[in-house]
């Protein structure tokens, strides 16, 4: 994804696709929001790409993609998956606050609350400015973001994910004073007949819709649209109004 504790997304990255196999819920929302835009998109970039799932999906639809992530392990896993898929995706290791692409693109995506992972609340403007620099005039920035109600309602819960070669328990909370959600992850990875235990700690920064609009405007975006995720993810029983937003903005021409 992007900036976290230095030890984060190392053991987790090795098993990311297996642990978070439910990530396919994002695709229908993306397709609905970008339906008219994708017809004109020739080049794109997925920011905080993880193992490049989104970049590969878009590349299969004919978009020449870049996939950007700060985690070295994520980038390695992304390159391996891109090679197996045989699609035109270039994987780059970079910080979403300062990344630069070899050529500007028509679309930048940043999914699965990757944008919440920057370390400082003020970093949102830096991300938006870097995205604007990476886009052609009239290009679009699509992302989703977690809000305070999600951190307060969902993150304090305890979650257990059990897969054939890895099991993970997650429990966290929300620090209102610091405007940050946090989660402690205990992972158990199968090694032959034994299981090796791993620990990870991840934080996410919280922004309001007003702060998101302000950051996008300051970075030179117009035609800013923000939808409550309930509009697209009504099948998710744990999701409530105000938990998450989908955002789409155009770099001003």
Secondary structure, 3 states (H helix, E strand, C coil): CCCCCCCCCCHHHHCHHHHCHHHHHHHHHHHHHCCCCHHHCCEEEEECCCCCHHHHHHHHCCCEEEEEECCHHHHHHHHHHHHHHCCCEEEEECCCCCCCCCCCEEEEEECCCHHHHCCCCCHHHHHHHHHHHHEEEEEEEEEEEECHHHHHHCCCCEEEEECCCEEEEEEEEEECCCCEEEEEEEEEEEECCEEEEEEEEEEEECCCHHHHHHHHHHCCEEEEEEEEHHHCCCCCCCCCCCCEEEEEEEECC
